[in-house]
């Protein structure tokens, strides 16, 4: 749908789309007098009149009030409007003008975030319902997509989706249904087992997921979830999505949806629930939710973990069931969630500085991403990012200005760009190792540049006299072991140059951590000791979940540290480094899981599995049908319909569809 459909005509009544001249609609008088004609305020004549007015410069909206007046919203006073508009105002006795401070704009119509509301509908039958966006994402081919709940499609009967106006959604304080922008077409959905079958306990193919292939090129999909505090623009206050993972039991969790907005609670356990007769693999929470929140985003921190599936109460306490996101995505054939990727950073040399030919340029980027580096107008080149989140590239060997643009990529999600540049100048100096570089295990050669045929002298950690080769380079064999080293070089023949000193480290390899990576332990058997192997004489520092380091010495190739207590239930990360002669290795990292001991069942009856689907609110069916009808009728046109909604019954299951 066009931007005009979204932005200019929030007050235009629906009617005939025929066009006509203004004079033919409301008489021929050009100037007001005691017998001014009355402009139509309803019916086909009003619609045609409004259509023509909206085509005039400065007219932003046309509506009719309850007192029989036509009201124009304009960006200019009457006397500054184009002649045809001014004549229409002056020539009718029932026309009022409201001058806007600025042209009307769509309410967050171009930015799509998790937790926003949408209408799912069938363009043939006009059957429709309301749900919430879970997460923005990508199709298997990298095209924009939205992830939501499977039951929002009514087992595939609803094929299209359109965003709703946030201010009119329940979470935005509204009680109407207004459509904001075309969203797209459902590409896949499943509620229960494969093929929308009932599913089964213990079956990870039993889920509740749908994907929407976004067809509206005017939309920008953001890797974020709204907190519903900025209703005029849901993208103005959000929580970023930085990854996809499994919900952790007894940890905090939040959800965002069009009905109850941004609510919080905790994860109570994983398993399967029967939601409206279908098995759904996921987890239980005590997060408040209601009809219309279905498909909404469920987050722990900035990690996407679930989609709102069903809900109810137990003794008045909310019970919300969420479909496990990883399980759900596995059923979609390759759809992925969009994540916020931190932009790469430059660690040295500083942007805009003067560097030597072949100098090493270093930086950081999120571990697990791929760095795409473009030099000037050349083709981008992928550069590996280490497990420690570092990267490096080599400056050109030719003198001159050089500029780079770098982005970090995770799947189809791309960071903001980092731009930097240098002035590469011929000089006498060391190219490799670069200033601050960390060389692992040992260094056998130092290389540099100078003026061809001249003599350079090295001092400090290496003492040597060398003649620069005809191509302006020199090299010397060395044997430097662990430690921090400084080497100074200066040209001593011809015109002597000022000494240039380069400091670098030779560091040991990371120590090994034994038998923990990826392991799962019962709480009673959780580790209380970390051990591994290293280099004799090295000092090992161990950290658990970023706590203060524990120290151990490597003896006969082994080391061991005792923890203050056994690891508690949850996910844990352990890192270890080893230091020799002041040079510290990169960290070794392992992850492990400790599962909580079973909790005895309470004496009170357990809450029944949620049976209410949180798909459609109690929207008056006729109202939603009318709004969908406008989408179908006016795609690319100029109208938005506001549909008054009837009071809603309780929060138990409410599936309301309609057929025209």
Secondary structure, DSSP 8 states (H G I E B T S, - for coil): --HHHHHT-TT----------HHHHS-S--S--TT-B----SHHHHHHHHHHHHTSTTEEEEEE-TTS-EEEEESS-GGGS-HHHHHHHHTBTTEEEEE-SS----SS-SEEEET-EEEEE-TTT--EEEEE--EEEE-TTS-EEEEE-GGGGTTTT--EEEEE-GGGSGGGT--EEEEEEEEEEEEEEEEEBGGGB---TT-TT-EEEEEEEE--TT-EEEEEEE-SS-TT-GGGSEEE--EE----TTSEEEEEETTTEEEEEEEEEEEEEEETTEEEEEEEE-----TT-TT-EEEETTEEEEEEEEEEEETTEEEEEEEEHHHHHTTTTS-EE-------EEEES-TT-EEETT-EEEEE--TT-EEEEEETTS--EEEE--TTSEEEEE--SS-EEEEEEEEEEETTEE---EEEEEEEE--SEEEES-TT-EEES-EEEEEEE--TT-EEEEEES--EEEE--TTSEEEEEEEE-SEEEEEEEEE-SSS----EEEEEEEE----EE-S-TT-EEEGGG---EEEEE--TT-EEEEEETT---EEEE-BTTEEEEE-SS---SEEEEEEEEEEETTEE---EEEEEEEE-------SS-------EE-S--S--HHHHHHHHHHHHH-TTSS---EEE------SS--------
